[in-house]
Amino acid sequence: MGDRTAKDALFDGFAEVAKALASGRRAEIVDLLDQGERSVEEIAEEIGQSVANTSHHLRAMARAGLLATRRNGTRIFYRLASPRVGELWSAVRDVAAEHVAGLERLAEAYLGDRDGVDLVDRHELAARLRRREVVVLDVRPRAEFAAGHIAGARSVPIAELRRHLRALPNDSDVVAYCRGPYCVYADDAVRELNRKGFRARRLIDGFPEWKRAGLPVAAGEKG
């Protein structure tokens, strides 16, 4: 029969992963790094924290085995230790959406009213892309597009959307996507496109989910 002390230590070891994620900022970091590698400074700017606070979070997550690093000169870059970390984050997010009271209200407060934002699922979008029936816009920052994107998508960061509108064919359906189901960029893009007379929808989730589903992806600055 197993030793109680050894079993306690084993399950405490399992719990280290949960402890490393026990912060909204750390969950946001995993969501960000699910898009690709980032420097400490870039992560700090993205999550609205100081470099010192961000470094503290990153080191704790790295000690728990969730993140890996590389150094380039004086800069340190972080990435998810494996695709399983992204899967873990997706599962945590989905469980919270289903079971945490008030989460839907919190999402609406952040994303706004979604009544005018129509969704398209991954498989429908993949089929329409194969038939060249749709224009797909990646509205994440260009660095994230370069790290990986839906094959055939165009990079149009949300801040640049308005100046790219003239290049979009008026008679085409448009689908926008970004980091995941709680990424506001795609919602904002769809609202703007609809105001300008385009037939626009957003992907139901984002690039990480598309990639995990084994659907076609590409990397680099070109679509």
Secondary structure, 3 states (H helix, E strand, C coil): CCCHHHHHHHHHHHHHHHHHCCCHHHHHHHHHHCCCCEEHHHHHHHHCCCHHHHHHHHHHHHHCCCEEEEEECCEEEEEECCHHHHHHHHHHHHHHHHHCCCHHHHHHHHHCCCCCCCEECHHHHHHHHHCCCEEEEECCCHHHHHHCEECCCEECCHHHHHHHHHHCCCCCEEEEEECCCCCHHHHHHHHHHHHCCCEEEEEEEEHHHHHHCCCCEECCCCC
